Amino acid sequence: MKSLMIQGTSSGAGKTTLVTALCRIFSDKGFSVAPFKAQNMSNYAYKTNDFEISRAQAIQGIAARCEITYDLNPILLKPLGNYYSNVYLNGKIFKKMHATEYYQKFVRTQGLQIATKSLESLQKNYDLVILEGAGSPVEINLMKFDIANMKMAEIANSSVLLITDIDRGGSFASIVGTLSLLDKKYRNLVKGFVINKFRGDIDILKPGLRKIKEKTKRSVLGVIPMIELDLPEEDSLNGKAKNVVWNNKTLDKIDGEINRLSKLVNSNINIKKIEKMIT
């Protein structure tokens, strides 16, 4: 039973992309791999006659070459506006919920139980589960309700790799700030960092990488250059997101993009060190 978790300093940091790449990289290494995201918010789903999950986890499943089941994303929230969402549990519509009801009455009880059950099922059936967090693990107003980040890493007994989007600016402060706001027991789970969407000469970045290690006692394990990918967007907050027809042509195209992504990531991060992080 091995696991690794990817968390981000913010939404859009690159968690989904990195999990996708690592699923393919470790599948190519001979592991039986499955992705997992306890809770996702998206109006874009992968649907079968029996269930639906976020299409991001379906694409990660394609990358991992595993069976796509509801266990990959046991809780899916489809936002309706005015703080309401349709809540899907184990791939089936459960009920419409206001955010207050979801957070205060559901998420740390029934929600946590459902997510844990799916995680344990994957851990039982695969060599490696690569977990994806949601947003930031240090949203102070939401931390006690958060079952998608450090609570799930704790349950999985998983090391955490923190990714940040340097193209937005503020990545060094985001790394140090995220680490400092975590409870000590969770801070100890974070083993390293990945910088995403870098443009330019990496030599210019090296003083910053040394400073991060000095401040945090942890290394940056990779710097991923900016890349344009032709993969379906994860969530409805991105105006470019489009519906996907899941036919053979689409699947072949997605698989080709995953291969391109995994080669890029594999050549720009220290996979050997990440492999040692896997617990």
C-alpha positions in Angstrom: 0.0 0.0 0.0 1.9 3.1 -1.2 0.6 6.6 -1.7 1.8 10.1 -2.7 -0.3 13.3 -2.4 0.0 16.4 -4.6 -1.2 19.6 -3.0 -1.0 23.2 -4.3 -0.4 26.7 -2.9 -3.6 27.8 -4.7 -6.3 26.7 -7.1 -4.8 26.4 -10.6 -1.3 25.7 -9.3 -1.0 22.5 -11.4 -2.1 19.8 -9.1 -4.3 18.0 -11.7 -1.6 18.2 -14.4 1.1 16.9 -12.1 -1.0 14.0 -10.9 -1.8 13.1 -14.5 1.8 13.1 -15.4 2.9 11.1 -12.4 0.2 8.5 -13.0 1.6 7.9 -16.5 5.2 8.0 -15.3 4.7 5.4 -12.6 2.5 3.3 -14.8 5.3 3.2 -17.3 7.6 2.1 -14.4 5.4 -1.0 -13.9 3.3 0.1 -11.0 -0.5 -0.5 -10.9 -1.6 3.1 -10.3 -4.8 4.9 -9.4 -5.5 8.6 -9.0 -7.8 9.8 -6.2 -9.5 13.1 -5.3 -11.8 13.0 -2.3 -13.9 16.0 -3.3 -14.0 17.9 -6.5 -16.1 20.9 -7.6 -16.8 20.9 -11.4 -19.7 21.0 -13.8 -17.7 18.9 -16.2 -18.1 15.2 -15.7 -17.2 11.8 -17.1 -20.5 9.9 -17.4 -21.3 6.3 -17.8 -24.7 4.6 -17.5 -23.9 3.8 -13.9 -22.0 6.8 -12.4 -20.3 10.1 -13.1 -17.2 11.7 -11.7 -15.1 14.7 -12.4 -13.5 14.4 -15.9 -10.2 15.4 -14.4 -10.0 12.2 -12.4 -11.2 10.2 -15.5 -8.3 11.7 -17.5 -5.9 10.8 -14.6 -7.4 7.3 -14.7 -6.6 7.1 -18.4 -3.0 8.3 -17.6 -2.8 5.6 -14.9 -4.2 2.9 -17.2 -6.6 1.9 -14.4 -10.3 1.1 -14.4 -12.3 4.3 -14.1 -14.7 4.0 -11.2 -16.4 6.3 -8.8 -13.8 5.6 -6.2 -11.4 7.9 -8.1 -13.7 10.9 -7.1 -16.3 9.8 -4.5 -17.6 13.3 -3.9 -18.5 15.6 -6.8 -20.0 19.0 -6.3 -21.7 20.6 -9.3 -22.2 24.3 -8.5 -25.6 25.9 -9.1 -25.0 29.4 -7.9 -26.0 31.3 -4.8 -23.8 28.9 -2.7 -25.8 25.8 -3.7 -24.4 22.7 -5.4 -25.8 19.3 -6.5 -23.8 16.8 -4.5 -22.9 13.5 -6.1 -21.8 10.6 -3.8 -20.2 7.5 -5.3 -21.1 8.7 -8.8 -24.9 9.2 -8.0 -26.9 12.4 -7.3 -27.5 12.7 -3.6 -29.1 16.0 -3.0 -28.9 19.8 -3.5 -27.1 21.4 -0.7 -26.3 24.9 0.5 -22.6 25.4 1.4 -23.5 25.9 5.1 -25.2 22.6 5.3 -22.5 20.8 3.3 -19.7 22.1 5.5 -21.3 22.1 8.9 -23.5 19.0 8.8 -22.1 16.7 6.1 -18.5 17.0 5.1 -16.7 15.8 8.2 -19.2 13.0 9.0 -20.7 11.2 6.1 -18.5 12.9 3.5 -15.3 11.9 5.2 -16.6 8.3 5.7 -17.4 8.0 2.0 -14.1 9.4 0.9 -12.1 7.2 3.2 -13.9 4.1 2.1 -13.0 4.8 -1.6 -9.4 5.6 -0.7 -9.1 2.3 1.2 -10.6 0.4 -1.7 -8.0 1.9 -4.1 -5.1 1.3 -1.7 -6.2 -2.3 -1.4 -6.3 -2.9 -5.2 -3.4 -0.9 -6.5 0.4 -0.7 -5.9 0.2 3.1 -5.7 -2.5 5.7 -5.2 -1.6 9.3 -6.2 -3.9 11.7 -4.3 -4.8 15.2 -5.5 -5.7 18.0 -3.0 -8.1 20.8 -3.7 -7.4 24.6 -3.7 -5.0 25.4 -0.9 -4.5 23.3 2.3 -4.3 26.5 4.4 -7.6 28.3 3.8 -7.9 29.3 7.4 -11.7 29.7 7.4 -12.2 26.2 5.8 -9.4 24.1 7.3 -11.6 22.4 9.9 -14.0 21.3 7.1 -11.3 20.3 4.7 -11.3 16.6 3.8 -9.5 17.0 0.4 -6.1 18.0 1.6 -4.1 17.3 4.8 -6.8 15.2 6.5 -6.8 12.8 3.6 -3.0 12.8 3.5 -3.1 11.8 7.1 -5.6 9.0 6.5 -3.6 7.7 3.6 -0.3 8.0 5.5 1.0 9.9 2.5 3.9 12.2 1.9 2.9 15.5 0.3 4.5 17.3 -2.6 3.5 21.0 -2.8 3.2 22.6 -6.3 3.1 26.3 -7.1 2.4 28.3 -10.2 5.3 30.8 -10.7 3.7 32.4 -13.7 1.2 34.1 -11.3 4.0 35.6 -9.2 4.5 35.2 -5.5 5.5 31.5 -5.6 8.3 31.7 -3.0 6.1 33.5 -0.5 3.3 31.1 -1.2 5.5 28.1 -0.5 6.9 29.5 2.7 3.5 30.9 3.8 1.7 27.6 3.1 4.2 25.7 5.2 4.1 28.1 8.1 0.3 28.1 8.3 0.1 24.3 8.6 -0.2 22.5 11.9 3.1 20.9 12.8 1.8 17.4 12.3 0.7 18.2 8.8 3.8 20.3 8.1 5.9 17.2 8.6 4.1 15.4 5.8 5.4 18.0 3.2 8.6 16.6 1.8 9.3 18.9 -1.1 8.1 21.4 -3.7 7.6 21.7 -7.5 7.6 25.0 -9.3 5.2 25.0 -12.3 4.8 27.1 -15.4 8.3 28.6 -15.4 9.4 30.8 -18.3 13.0 31.7 -19.0 16.5 30.7 -17.8 16.5 28.4 -14.8 19.9 29.7 -13.7 18.1 32.9 -12.7 15.8 30.9 -10.5 18.6 29.0 -8.6 19.2 31.6 -5.8 15.5 31.4 -5.0 15.6 27.6 -4.9 18.5 27.8 -2.4 16.6 30.3 -0.3 13.6 28.0 -0.2 15.7 25.2 1.1 17.3 27.4 3.7 13.9 28.7 4.9 12.0 25.4 4.9 14.7 22.7 5.1 13.1 21.1 2.1 14.1 21.1 -1.6 12.4 22.1 -4.8 12.3 18.7 -6.6 11.5 20.1 -10.0 10.8 23.1 -12.2 8.3 22.5 -14.9 8.4 24.8 -17.9 5.3 26.5 -19.3 3.5 24.1 -21.7 0.4 24.4 -23.8 -1.7 21.2 -23.4 -4.7 20.2 -25.4 -6.4 18.4 -22.5 -10.0 19.2 -21.4 -10.1 21.9 -18.7 -11.0 20.6 -15.2 -13.6 23.1 -13.9 -16.3 25.5 -15.0 -14.5 28.5 -13.6 -12.3 28.4 -16.8 -14.2 30.1 -19.6 -12.4 27.9 -22.2 -13.8 24.7 -20.8 -15.8 22.7 -23.3 -17.9 19.5 -23.2 -16.1 16.3 -24.3 -17.5 13.4 -26.3 -15.8 10.3 -25.0 -15.1 8.4 -28.2 -12.1 6.6 -29.5 -10.8 9.6 -31.3 -11.0 11.8 -28.2 -9.3 9.1 -26.0 -6.5 8.7 -28.5 -5.9 12.4 -28.5 -6.0 12.6 -24.7 -3.5 9.7 -24.5 -1.1 11.4 -26.8 -1.2 14.6 -24.8 -0.6 12.6 -21.6 2.4 11.0 -23.1 3.8 14.4 -24.2 3.1 15.8 -20.7 4.7 12.9 -18.8 7.9 13.1 -20.9 8.2 16.8 -20.1 7.6 16.3 -16.4 9.9 13.3 -16.2 12.7 15.3 -17.7 12.2 18.3 -15.4 11.6 16.8 -11.9 13.6 14.4 -9.8 11.6 11.2 -10.1 14.1 9.2 -8.0 13.6 11.5 -5.0 9.8 11.5 -5.5 9.9 7.7 -5.6 11.7 7.7 -2.2 8.9 9.9 -0.8 6.3 7.3 -1.6 5.1 5.7 1.6 
